[in-house]
Amino acid sequence: MKKRTRILLASLAAAVLLPLLLVTADIALFLVQPVQPSEPRVVTVAPGTGFVRIARDLEDQQVIRRSAYFIALARFKEMQGRVHAGDYRFEEPARPLEILHRLVVGDVLRYAFTVPEGLTLWEIGARLEREGFGRAETFLALARDPDLITQLGVEAQSLEGYLFPETYLLERGAVERRLINAMVREFRRRALPQWQQAAAELGLDLHEWVTLASIVQKEAGSAGEKPVISAVFHNRLQQGMRLQADPTVVYGVEDYAGRITRRHLRDPHPYNTYVISGLPPGPIANPGAAALEATAFPSDDDYLYFVSRGDGSHVFSRTLEEHNRAVRRYILSPRNSSP
């Protein structure tokens, strides 16, 4: 009887211990054996994704072998709530702990996001959302958030004008604040040391300089004309003339459909330089380096007027009579405008 008992106990022990040993061995193998994806994989972690979903996606993409073990490892390390959103590329053999660390430090793919010169806040936000980097609504709210504007050291109602046009490397998802920080930082690095003092010598404070530069940016079709267009506006300001810049009319119009009408020109919104004297209350776009420089260093010309030829270039005039002739030729009778 005792012998049978010993055999029974041994059998029970084996039945309990053997699976436990197998599981322990499997866990040990899971932890130490790198997994080699059959081909490079890109796994997207969307903002707010739970860790269980992340682990299952990694298993489905053959980046890890056991999602349940990976979840247990993350909980043991207290890392399951610290994963960064973004796109992760896996192509080299990696152990689970190495993969977990990549998720926690945010070792994500970064993509080029180009902001052309002269875009407004709204246009940058729309571009950001269209290319899958974030939400336009969030971007706009942050760019107008008084607390963030103060933190960034900008004395303005919004960050319009202070976001430097450049190509930035961004990860996918929820990058709005980081992009804004980078753009303001780039503005300070690229623009302020070079041209702010020159603008001040012309009687412009920082906000006035950026505001005028944004108008120069929107009016000029080529870099070569920016200093001349800048000179026109400086000359008009010095003589107490209204700037009468069409882009300032457009900036404050909600129903603009590509053509400025007489009603638009008479609209008394605060940015309309056909109605107000001096500069508008803030920038109408985000100017690039050439416009900022041209506004600080206008050409030595005494022009007071310019009109577009329709090909991106302009005709500049010193008198209203000369300007009216140019308007008749290039605007009222465009078919007869060729030299």
C-alpha positions in Angstrom: 0.0 0.0 0.0 2.8 2.3 0.9 4.5 1.5 -2.4 1.3 2.3 -4.3 1.0 5.6 -2.4 4.6 6.5 -3.3 3.9 5.7 -7.0 0.7 7.7 -6.9 2.4 10.7 -5.2 5.2 10.5 -7.7 2.8 10.4 -10.6 0.9 13.4 -9.2 4.1 15.3 -8.7 5.2 14.6 -12.2 1.8 15.6 -13.5 2.1 19.0 -11.7 5.8 19.6 -12.1 6.3 18.6 -15.7 3.9 21.2 -17.2 5.4 23.8 -14.8 8.9 22.9 -15.9 7.8 23.0 -19.6 6.2 26.5 -19.1 9.3 27.7 -17.2 11.5 26.5 -19.9 9.3 28.1 -22.5 9.3 31.4 -20.7 13.1 31.3 -20.3 13.4 30.6 -24.0 11.0 33.4 -24.8 13.2 35.8 -22.7 16.6 34.9 -24.1 16.0 33.9 -27.7 15.9 36.8 -30.2 13.1 36.7 -32.7 14.0 37.3 -36.4 11.1 38.7 -38.4 10.8 37.0 -41.8 11.0 40.4 -43.3 11.2 44.0 -42.1 8.0 44.9 -40.2 6.5 48.3 -39.3 4.1 48.2 -36.4 2.0 51.2 -35.7 1.0 52.1 -32.1 -1.8 54.6 -32.3 -2.2 57.1 -29.5 -4.3 55.5 -26.6 -3.8 51.9 -27.8 -3.9 49.5 -24.9 -0.9 47.3 -24.2 -2.8 44.0 -24.8 -3.6 45.2 -28.3 0.0 46.3 -28.9 1.3 42.9 -27.8 -1.1 41.0 -30.0 -0.1 43.2 -33.0 3.6 42.4 -32.3 2.8 38.7 -32.2 0.7 38.9 -35.4 3.6 40.7 -37.2 6.0 37.9 -35.9 8.1 40.4 -33.8 7.5 38.4 -30.6 6.4 34.7 -30.1 4.0 34.9 -27.1 1.9 38.0 -26.5 0.8 36.7 -23.1 4.4 36.4 -21.9 5.2 39.8 -23.3 2.2 41.3 -21.4 3.4 39.6 -18.2 6.9 40.9 -18.8 5.7 44.5 -19.2 3.6 44.3 -16.0 6.5 42.8 -14.1 8.7 45.7 -15.3 5.8 48.2 -14.7 6.2 49.4 -18.3 2.8 48.6 -19.8 1.6 52.2 -19.4 4.7 53.9 -20.7 4.6 53.0 -24.4 5.0 55.9 -26.9 2.8 56.1 -29.9 4.3 56.0 -33.4 5.6 53.7 -36.1 8.2 51.1 -35.1 10.4 49.3 -37.6 11.6 45.8 -36.7 14.1 44.0 -38.9 17.0 42.9 -36.7 16.8 39.9 -34.2 15.7 41.3 -30.8 14.8 39.9 -27.4 11.5 40.8 -25.8 13.1 43.1 -23.2 14.9 45.0 -26.0 11.6 45.4 -27.9 9.9 46.6 -24.7 12.6 49.2 -24.1 12.2 50.5 -27.7 8.5 51.0 -27.1 9.1 52.8 -23.8 11.8 55.2 -25.0 9.8 55.9 -28.2 12.3 54.6 -30.8 9.9 55.4 -33.6 10.3 56.1 -37.3 10.5 59.8 -38.2 9.3 61.2 -41.4 10.0 64.5 -43.2 7.2 67.1 -42.8 7.8 70.3 -44.9 6.2 73.6 -44.1 6.5 75.9 -47.1 7.0 79.6 -46.6 3.9 81.8 -46.3 1.4 79.3 -44.9 -1.0 80.4 -42.2 -1.7 78.5 -39.0 -4.8 77.0 -40.5 -2.9 75.8 -43.6 -0.1 74.3 -41.5 -2.7 72.5 -39.3 -4.6 71.2 -42.4 -1.3 69.9 -43.9 -0.3 68.2 -40.7 -3.6 66.4 -40.5 -3.6 65.5 -44.2 -0.2 63.9 -44.0 -1.2 61.9 -40.9 0.9 63.5 -38.2 -1.8 65.0 -36.0 -5.1 66.9 -35.8 -5.6 70.3 -37.3 -8.0 71.3 -34.5 -5.4 70.4 -31.8 -2.6 72.3 -33.7 -4.7 75.4 -34.0 -5.8 75.3 -30.4 -2.2 75.1 -29.2 -1.0 77.8 -31.5 -3.6 80.1 -29.9 -3.2 78.9 -26.3 -2.2 81.9 -24.1 -0.3 79.7 -21.7 1.8 78.0 -24.4 2.4 81.3 -26.1 3.7 82.7 -22.8 5.9 79.6 -22.2 7.5 80.1 -25.6 8.3 83.7 -24.8 6.2 85.1 -27.7 4.3 88.4 -27.0 1.3 88.0 -29.3 -2.2 86.7 -29.4 -1.3 83.7 -31.5 1.8 82.1 -32.9 1.0 83.2 -36.4 4.2 84.5 -37.9 6.5 82.8 -35.4 6.5 79.3 -36.8 9.5 79.0 -39.0 9.0 77.3 -42.4 11.4 74.4 -42.7 11.5 70.6 -43.1 11.0 68.8 -39.7 11.4 65.2 -38.8 8.3 64.0 -37.1 6.9 60.7 -35.7 3.3 59.8 -36.5 0.6 60.8 -34.2 0.1 63.5 -31.5 3.1 65.7 -32.4 1.3 69.0 -32.5 2.9 70.5 -29.4 6.4 69.2 -30.3 6.1 70.6 -33.8 5.1 74.0 -32.5 8.0 74.0 -30.0 10.4 73.1 -32.7 9.2 75.7 -35.1 9.3 78.6 -32.6 12.8 77.4 -31.5 13.9 77.4 -35.2 12.5 80.9 -35.6 14.6 82.1 -32.7 17.7 80.3 -33.9 17.5 81.3 -37.6 15.9 84.8 -37.6 16.5 86.7 -34.4 20.4 86.7 -34.2 20.7 87.9 -37.8 18.0 90.5 -38.5 16.2 91.6 -35.4 18.6 94.4 -34.6 18.5 95.7 -38.2 14.7 95.8 -38.1 14.9 97.7 -34.8 17.1 100.3 -36.4 14.3 100.8 -38.9 11.9 101.5 -36.0 10.2 98.1 -36.0 9.8 96.1 -32.8 9.8 92.3 -33.1 6.1 91.9 -33.6 5.9 94.7 -36.2 8.9 93.2 -38.1 7.3 89.8 -38.3 4.0 91.3 -39.2 5.4 93.3 -42.1 7.6 90.3 -43.2 4.5 88.2 -43.5 2.9 90.8 -45.8 6.1 90.9 -47.9 6.1 87.1 -48.0 2.5 86.9 -49.4 3.1 89.7 -51.9 6.4 88.7 -53.4 6.5 86.1 -56.1 10.3 85.8 -56.2 13.1 86.2 -53.7 14.7 88.8 -55.8 11.7 91.2 -55.5 11.3 90.8 -51.7 13.7 93.7 -50.8 12.0 96.0 -53.3 8.5 95.1 -52.1 9.8 95.7 -48.6 11.0 99.1 -49.6 7.6 100.0 -51.0 5.9 99.2 -47.7 8.6 101.0 -45.6 8.2 104.0 -47.8 4.4 104.1 -47.5 4.6 103.7 -43.7 7.1 106.6 -43.5 4.8 108.8 -45.6 1.7 107.9 -43.6 0.1 106.0 -46.5 -2.0 102.9 -46.1 -0.3 99.7 -47.1 -3.2 98.6 -49.3 -1.9 95.1 -49.5 -4.4 92.6 -51.0 -3.2 89.6 -48.8 -4.3 91.5 -45.7 -7.8 91.7 -47.1 -7.9 88.0 -47.8 -6.6 87.1 -44.3 -9.7 88.5 -42.6 -12.3 87.3 -45.1 -14.2 84.0 -44.5 -15.9 83.8 -47.8 -12.9 84.5 -50.0 -13.2 82.4 -53.2 -10.1 83.5 -55.1 -11.1 86.9 -56.2 -11.1 90.2 -54.2 -14.2 92.3 -54.7 -14.9 95.9 -53.8 -16.9 94.7 -50.9 -13.8 92.9 -49.6 -11.8 96.1 -50.0 -14.3 98.0 -47.9 -14.6 95.4 -45.2 -13.6 97.1 -41.9 -11.9 94.0 -40.3 -8.7 94.8 -38.4 -6.3 93.3 -40.9 -7.6 95.1 -43.9 -4.9 97.6 -44.8 -7.1 99.3 -47.3 -9.2 100.5 -44.3 -6.7 100.7 -41.4 -3.6 102.8 -41.2 -0.2 101.3 -40.4 0.3 97.6 -39.8 -2.4 95.1 -39.0 -2.5 93.8 -35.4 -0.4 90.7 -36.3 1.2 88.6 -39.0 -1.0 87.2 -41.8 1.2 84.1 -42.4 4.5 82.6 -41.4 7.3 84.2 -43.3 10.5 82.5 -44.4 14.1 83.6 -44.0 14.2 85.7 -47.3 11.1 87.7 -46.3 12.4 88.3 -42.8 15.7 89.5 -44.1 14.2 91.7 -46.8 12.0 93.4 -44.3 15.0 94.1 -42.1 17.1 95.2 -45.2 14.8 96.8 -47.8 16.3 97.9 -51.1 17.3 101.6 -51.5 14.3 102.5 -53.8 11.8 105.2 -53.6 8.9 103.3 -55.1 5.4 103.7 -53.5 3.4 101.3 -55.7 3.5 98.0 -57.5 1.2 95.8 -59.5 1.5 92.2 -60.6 2.3 91.4 -64.2 0.5 88.1 -63.8 3.6 86.0 -64.1 4.9 86.3 -60.5 6.8 89.5 -61.2 5.7 93.1 -60.5 5.9 96.6 -62.1 7.1 99.2 -59.5 6.1 102.9 -59.7 7.0 106.1 -57.9 3.9 108.1 -58.7 0.2 107.3 -58.7 0.1 108.3 -62.4 2.7 105.7 -63.3 0.9 103.1 -61.2 -2.4 103.7 -62.8 -0.8 103.2 -66.2 0.6 99.9 -65.1 -2.8 98.9 -63.6 -4.5 99.6 -66.9 -1.9 97.6 -68.8 -1.6 94.5 -66.6 -4.9 94.4 -64.7 -7.6 96.1 -66.8 -6.2 95.1 -70.2 -4.1 92.0 -69.5 -4.3 90.8 -73.1 -2.3 93.8 -74.2 0.3 93.5 -71.4 3.1 91.6 -73.3 6.1 93.9 -74.0 
